[in-house]
Amino acid sequence: MQKEDILAAIAEKLESMGVTGIIESDKVRPPTFESRERQVLAELEDELQKVMESVKNDPRLSGLLFKLANLHFKEANLSRAIILYEVALGMDSKQVHAWINMGTAYLMAGEPKDAVSCLSSALAMQPDNIYALVKLAMAQLELGDYDNCILNLEVALKQNSTFDKALVGKALYLAKKGDRTAAIACFNNALKANPSSLLALTELGKVYLSGGQYDNAIEVLLKAVEIDHEQPYALATLGDAFYARREYERALYYYDRAVDIKFDDPGLWIRKGDAHKILKSYSQAASAYEKAINADPENAEAWSKCGQVMLLLSEPSAALEYFNTAVTLAPNNAEIAHQRGRLNMSLGRLEDALSDFDIAFSAEPSNANHLYYRALILEKLNRNPEAKRTLQIAMSLFKENGDQARAAECSARIKRLR
């Protein structure tokens, strides 16, 4: 195919897919299947890569790359989308929507600083762009820059007091600041402006859930799922609400639906694993945690939880391997180090256990439990003077934390060591 024909063919395919303009984050998700049309476009994109140098001066190219980036973004391929946005903007830096979408992609990828940079570039060209103002505010909220966050939201609302995305942003700001009542009111104002706002419904559900208002959470989240039955985070949050009500089978039903749609999110697999675990379906729990590891091999929580369930399956050696990886990935995580310490203790690996409890206490010096177990190990190693000193410190910490029962337990052990 001729170079010009490749560009024309890509343009035709993209036109039929409607990937222009600003991409909304709640519409981003991996495709459940790849259509023949999408396969053809992927082949054309590969061909374009081969001839990129020879067509770099074609005036159509930057716009095509922007649309291709949008397509990858909608399909949740954030890294590929960001690369294409950068190339497109390198050719034509005045594409405001490209800056906004790249900023949103960075925000979804957990890179709020890069998001701020992109969105600031968009606002440098269009200072009143209401979408860029709201997205910038959300990136600032992630960074804890609350003053600039609310400033940009107020500028957006001054332009349009019923802009639902700005109202949702303000509600998220209020929730982050701890004003749940004002946040709920703001979410409801957003829903008055746009009753079909998935973001407002989902985030309102989360606020209700965090406040223990489970029935209210379920009510609004069911509305969100009714509007879009393939919105994975609305489904997952609905699962969380049923989990909080101890309706674990129902929670699992919604987690299953969520992971079927967003199968590359380790957090969703972990929630599914937790539901299986509490239902004592340990093999299924292990399988779900393994899927979380496959989705993100550097997720220490997934490795740790897999270790926990291996213990429940009476596989301590396998459990230790999972905990070893978890500690390597999160060397300052007190909980994971403590869990491995307990396991090493049960396996008779006392020096290793002692090291684990030292790591845990270094990471969390206010937790007397780490010291208590450290003392138990020292007793087993016949290092009684050290054990006694450790118990004395633990006892003081338990008293400071108001745990008189554990303090008394330490006192009793100290007396036995005399």
N, C-alpha and C positions, 0 to 999 in steps of 0.2 A: 504494500500500500504506500502511495506517495505521502510525503510529509504533510502536505496541505490537506490531503484526504483524511489523515489521522486526526488532525485538529477538527475538521468538519464533522467527522463521525463522532468524536467525543462530545462536541457541542450539541449534536442532535440527541445523543443519549441522555446527556445531562438535562437538556430542556424538558424531556419527557418525565424526568424524575423530580422536577420542582425543588431544586436545592439552592435557590437564591435567597438573599436576605439574611436576616438574623436567625440563628438556630437557638431554640429554647432548650434549656438543659433537661427539662422533664420529658422531652421527646427523644433524647439520646439513649439508644439501647442497641445491643448487637442484633443483627438480623437473625430470625429463626431459621431461614433457609435462603439460599442464594439462587435467585431467578436466572434464567438463561440470559436475560438482558443485562443483569449485573455481571455475569461471567464474561460476556462480550466486552463490557466496559473495562473490566479488570485486564483483559488481554490488550485492549487499546491503550490503557495506561502504561502497561509494560512496553508497548511499542513506542509510546511517547518518550519514555525514559531513554530509549536508545537514540532518539533523534533530537533530544532536548537542545543540545548545543547548536544545532543547525536551524532551529526554529525560535531561538531565544529572542529574536528581534520582531517576531510576529506580534502585531498589536492585540491579537485575540488571546495570546497565551496567558497573560496574568489573570484575566477574567476566568479563563477555563480552569486554571489552577485553583483559584478561589472557590469555584463551584465543586471541583474535585475534593478540595479540603472540606467543604461543607458536607459532602456525601460521607467521607470517612468519619467526620465528627458525628453525624447523625447515627452512624453505625458503631459508635463508641470506640473507634480506633483513634484515640486521642493523640498518640505520638505521631502517627502518619499525618493526621490533620494538621498538627502544629508545624510539622516540617513543610507541608505544602503552603500553609498560610505564610510562613517566613519567606519561601521562594517567591510567592505571588507578590508579597509586599516589597521584596527586594527589587522587583521589576516596576511596581507602581505603588509607592508608599501612601498614596492618597485614597486607598480603598478603606473607607471608614468601617464598613461592615466586617471586613477582614480583620481589622484590629479588634473589634468588639468580639467576634467569634473566637479569635485566637486567645483573647483574654479570658473568655468563658471556658475554653478548653483547658487553659492553664489552671483556672480555679477548680475545675472538676478533677484535674490531675493532682491536686494538692499542692499547687505552686502559686500561692496568692501573691507573692512578691512580683513574679513575672506577669501575673494577671494585672496588677496595678500598673505596671509599665505599659502594657498593651492598651489598656483602657484609657490611660492618661494620654497616649498618643492619639486615640480616637477623639478625645475631648479637646485636644489642642487644635484639631481641625473643625470640630463641631461642638463648641462649649455647652450648647443646650441640648445635646443628644440625650434624651431621657433614658434610653436603654443603657447607654454607656455610664450615665450617672448612677443608675441603680446597680449595675454590675460592679462598678468601682466600689460602691458602698459595701457590697457583699464581700469583696476581696479585703477591704479594710476591716470589716467585722471579723473575718478569719484571722487577721493579723493583730486584733485587739486594739486597732486604731479607732476607738469609739467616737471620738470627737469629730474626726473627718467623715466617718461613716454617717452619722446622723446629719451632719452638715450637707452632704451630697443628697441624702434622702429628702431633706427639707427643700433643697433646690428643685429636685424632681417634682415633689408634691406641690410646690408653688406653681410650677408649669401646669400640672394636671392633678388636682386634689383627689381624683377618683381613679388614678392609674393604679391598677391592682397590684402590679409588680412592686411599685414603690411602697404601697401599703403593707404588702407582705414583708418587704425588706425592713420597714420600720417595726413591724411586729417581731421579727427575728431579733432586731436590735434590743427591743424592750425585754424580750424573753432572756436574752443574754445578760442583760443588766439586772435580771431577777424580778422584774415587774410583770408577773404572769397575768394579772387582771387587765392591765393596759394592753398587753400583748394579745390576749384573747379578743378584746374589743377591736383592736386594729385588724386582726385576722377577719373578724366578722364584717368590718367595713370593706375589706378587700373582696369578700364574698358577695356583699351587696353590689359592688361594682362589677364583679364577674363571678356569678354563681358556679361557673364551670372551672374555676381556677384550681388545677390539680395541686399546685404548689401550696396555695393557701389551705386547702383541705388537709393535705398531708402534714404540713407543719403545724397546723392547729391540732391535728390528732396527736402529734408528738408532745405538744404542750399539755394537752389534757392527760396524756399518758404519764408524763413526768410528775403531774400533780395528783396522780392516783384516781383521776376521774375516768375510769375505764369505760363506762357505758357511753359517756360523751365522745371519747376517743373512737370507739367502735362505730358509733353513729356517723361521724364525719368521714371516717376512713372508708366505710362501706359506700358512701356517696362518691368518694374519689375513685374507688374500684369500679363502681357502676359507670362512671364517665369514661374511664380507661382501664379495662380489665387486664391490660398488659403493663401497667405501671409498677415496676418491681418494688420500688421503695414504699409505695402505698400498701402493697400487698404484705411486704415484710413488716411494716409498722403495725398493720392489722394483726399479723401474727404475734407481734410483741404484746399487743393489748390482750389477746387471748392467753398468751403465756403468763402475763401478769395476773390474770384471773384464774390461773392454774387449770385452764382448759387446754391441755397440752396437745391433744389430738387435733383440735381445731387450729391451734397455732401451727402445728406441723403442716396442715393442709395449705395454709397460706405461705409458709416458707417454701414448700415444694413448688408452688406456683411461681414464687419470686425467683428461685434458682433456675427454673426452666427458662425464664426470660433473660435473666442476668447471670449467666452461668460462670462468668469470669470474676465475680465479686467474692473474695474470700469471706467477708463479713457475713454474707447471706448463708454461705455453707456452714459457717461456725454456728449461726443461730439454729439452722436445721440440725446440726450435730447436738447442740445443747438440748433441743426438744427430744431427740431420740434418747439421749443419755438419761434425762429425767424420767422417761418412760421405760428405762432399763433395756432399751434396744441397743445394746452396746456395740454389736457388730455394725449396725447401720450408722451409729454415731461415729465410729472409727472411719467408716467409708466417707461420711460427710466431711470430717476433719481432713481426711486425705485429699478430698476435692479442693478444700480451702488451700492446702499446701500446694497443690498443682496450680491453682489460680495465682498464688503468690508464694513462691518458695522461701521468701524471707519473712514470712509472717510468723513471728515467734509465738503468738497466742495459739495459732493453729497447731504448731508442733507441741506446745505444752499440753493443750487439750487432748491431743492424740495420745500423749504419754499418760495422761490421767485415765483415759478409757482403756488403754492397754493394761493398766493395773487392775481395772475392773474385770478384764478378760483373763486375768491371771497370767499375764505375760510380762513379768518384771524386767527381763533383759531387753525386750523390745521397748518397753516404757523408758528405760534408762537412755537408750539411743535417741529417742524423741526429745527427752529432757536435755540431753547433751547438746543437741542442735539448737534447742530453744535458748539455752543459756549462752551459747556462742552468738546467736543473733541478738539477744537482749542481755548483755552481761551485767547491766545495772538494774535488772528487774528483780525486785526483792521477792515477789510472790513465786516466780519461777525458780529462783535459786533455793528458796525454802522448800518447795515441793521436791526438787531433786535431792535436797538434804534429807528429807524424810525417807525418800526411796533408798538413798545410799545407806542410811541408818538401818533400814529394815534388811538390807542385803549384807550388813556387817562391814560395810566400807566406811569405817568410822572416821579416818583421817579425811577422806573425801567429803563426808557429811559435815565435819567440822569446818572445812573450807567453805562449803556452801552456806552454812549459817553465818559465817563471817561476812560473806558477800552480801547476804540478805540484810544483815544488821548495818553494814556500811551504807547500803542503798536506802535503808529505812530505819534510822536510829531511834525513832520514837516507838517502834514496835517491840515490846518486851518479849513477845513470843519467840523471836529469833534467838534471843539470849537464853531463854528457858531451855530450848532444844540444844543450844550450844552447851549448856551446863550438863544436860543429860549425857551428851557424848563425852564430855570431860570425865564424868563419873565412871562411864564404861571404860575409859582409858586409864582409870585409877589416878587421875590428876585432880585429886579432891580439893586442894587449896585453890586452884584455878576455878573449879566448879563452884566452890563456895562464893568466891568474889563475883563470879558471873551471876549467880543467883541473887546476890545482894543488890546488884545493879538492876536486875530484872524486877525484883520486888519493889524497888523504888519507882521504877517506871510504871508498873502495874498500879501502884497507889496513886501516882500522878494522873493516870488515865481512869481512875475511879473503879478499877477492877479489884475489889477487896478479896474476892474468892481466890483469884490467881495469886495475889500477894501472899495470902495465908498459905497457899500451897508451896510457894517459894520458901516461906519461913519454916515450914515443916521439914522440907528437904535440907535446909541449912542446918537445922538441929540434928538431923540424922548424920550429917557429915562431920560433926564435932567429935 
